[in-house]
Amino acid sequence: MRYSEIYLTNHDIDWFCNVNGIFIHVASAGGRIPDQINDDESLRKIQNKVELLEDIYTDDEIVYNEAAITNVLGVNNAKGRAQYIESFTAMARKGFASFDRTNIADSDDKQYHLVCMPNSFENKPSDLGLYTVNTNDGFMKSFVELIENYLKWKK
Amino acid sequence: MKQQFDPDEEILHYCEHICNTHIQVLRKNINHGKCTWYWDYPAMAAVCHDKGCHTKRVSYSHYPQKDEFHPVLERKLLELGNIGERCHLPGKRYIIGNCAEQHAANKYMKQCGEDNLRHLYFSKAMRPRTKQVFEYCDNCKNTFPNL
């Protein structure tokens, strides 16, 4: 069953997809969820499977989007940074590029930022039955672009 | 006299409790549909307390149940519009009765016998996942004199 608009507004839901072979985690932060993923029964099965995954990357193998983190938290905020990155780092350790919604006060806003990801995608979690993104899909296209930009920057 | 507490430490502890419970609920697959506490992180959490920080109640953002609110709080919320619907006042039109502050205040009023909104104080509003602090929304500012 689809999540109601009110449930989405009140919750910070973890959702997942597969973009060009890269596994993506997104924190909804009170925002919308793509139609293709908006099904509580199937998403909860995936959330449970993801929670039970073993870590496949160490903390040294996680790279952070410091510019975006600073943009969210401001400068010289070490304690805030540690608290902010915790749940996203846990996803990156499991092999996901992990995103957060940027403008949380506006539940209709669809801007996201990459928080962190593994330094390679050579290791992948086992098949989780994630929705594979069609890169022509308008909403999902922004994630594809963010990942591609990041990979270009990394080179 | 109960020992005083720091509301901002209390909200941090509450958010840590939510995060720990969220992980346990997911791992144990304790899934009772949308009624499952903390299967998904709540968007926001808050502590409501007295002026002297002796008594407190905590809660998180969620959809209000029918007849849930203390009559004094309910009357004040109804000035904004119908509970469970978007506020009819100009500005960002948040849903009335959803906020963590409103639920924490409701628990405080019902369980501690308080019926004066002027006696209610709040911690910072915090996002449990990240412990980020956010501004109170217009609905809460219009409802609680001390915000």
Interface residues (C-beta under 8 A of the other chain):
Chain A: I6 Y7 T9 N10 H11 D12 I13 D14 A27 A29 G30 D40 R44 Q47 N48 E51 L52 V72 L73 G80 Q83 Y84 E86 S87 D100 I104 A105 D106
Chain B: C19 I23 L26 R27 N29 N31 G33 K34 W39 D40 Y41 P42 A43 M44 S61 H62 Y63 G84 K92 I95 N98 R127 P128 R129 T130 K131 Q132 F134 E135
